[in-house]
């Protein structure tokens, strides 16, 4: 009589692990969204000179913040590419406006600023959707919504930049920061997908 000894071991998977939450990008995202919303609302009461200064200063601060937050998310092996690109585009826009402002023959007014905001938002939104659809393992709803807002801002800016005012610059800049900052908070709150490792199956001995 043949007796089977031993027992088969079934494949097991490693337990799902979650990467630790980065609190400062999360807090920074919510704080920047509140500031952006306040800037958009205050556009109805600010003077033209104050509007341009507030919008320009917030754009620079937000660009640095989003770039640093995207780099922090990338260090966690999470998808922060869209935020790094968004921050780089924002800083590039600020640098271009700073360069144009020192040219004597170029009058830096609301019209070219709104035009550049429209182009920047169109590029940023396009890359954000490519990131959400192609690079992210799961659909990121905050980034998808932020991309929709950026496309809407781009449409408004590119269609009405000839009639732009400083208040419009403040309103558009505040809206962009508000939507992008909420997307950053959503990315900081998103846990990275765990790697699933399969153990070797045991052997059946007789």
URSULHU-V335980 format. One record per residue. BURIAL is # if it has 16 or more other C-alpha atoms within 10 Angstrom, else .. Layout:
# URSULHU-V335980
burial->BURIAL
burial->BURIAL
This chain:
# URSULHU-V335980
burial->.
burial->.
burial->.
burial->.
burial->.
burial->.
burial->.
burial->.
burial->.
burial->.
burial->.
burial->.
burial->.
burial->.
burial->.
burial->.
burial->.
burial->.
burial->.
burial->.
burial->.
burial->#
burial->.
burial->.
burial->#
burial->#
burial->.
burial->#
burial->#
burial->#
burial->.
burial->#
burial->#
burial->#
burial->#
burial->#
burial->#
burial->.
burial->#
burial->#
burial->.
burial->#
burial->#
burial->.
burial->.
burial->#
burial->.
burial->#
burial->.
burial->.
burial->#
burial->#
burial->.
burial->#
burial->#
burial->#
burial->.
burial->#
burial->#
burial->#
burial->.
burial->#
burial->#
burial->#
burial->#
burial->#
burial->#
burial->#
burial->#
burial->#
burial->#
burial->#
burial->#
burial->.
burial->.
burial->.
burial->.
burial->#
burial->#
burial->#
burial->#
burial->#
burial->#
burial->#
burial->#
burial->#
burial->#
burial->#
burial->#
burial->#
burial->#
burial->.
burial->#
burial->#
burial->.
burial->.
burial->#
burial->.
burial->.
burial->.
burial->.
burial->.
burial->.
burial->.
burial->.
burial->.
burial->.
burial->.
burial->.
burial->#
burial->#
burial->.
burial->#
burial->#
burial->#
burial->#
burial->#
burial->#
burial->#
burial->#
burial->#
burial->#
burial->#
burial->#
burial->#
burial->.
burial->#
burial->#
burial->#
burial->.
burial->#
burial->#
burial->.
burial->.
burial->.
burial->#
burial->.
burial->.
burial->.
burial->#
burial->.
burial->#
burial->#
burial->#
burial->#
burial->#
burial->#
burial->#
burial->#
burial->#
burial->#
burial->#
burial->#
burial->#
burial->.
burial->.
burial->#
burial->#
burial->.
burial->.
burial->#
burial->.
burial->.
burial->#
burial->#
burial->#
burial->#
burial->#
burial->#
burial->#
burial->#
burial->#
burial->#
burial->#
burial->#
burial->#
burial->#
burial->#
burial->#
burial->#
burial->#
burial->#
burial->#
burial->#
burial->#
burial->#
burial->#
burial->#
burial->.
burial->#
burial->#
burial->#
burial->.
burial->.
burial->.
burial->.
burial->.
burial->.
burial->.
burial->.
burial->.
burial->.
burial->.
burial->.
burial->.
burial->.
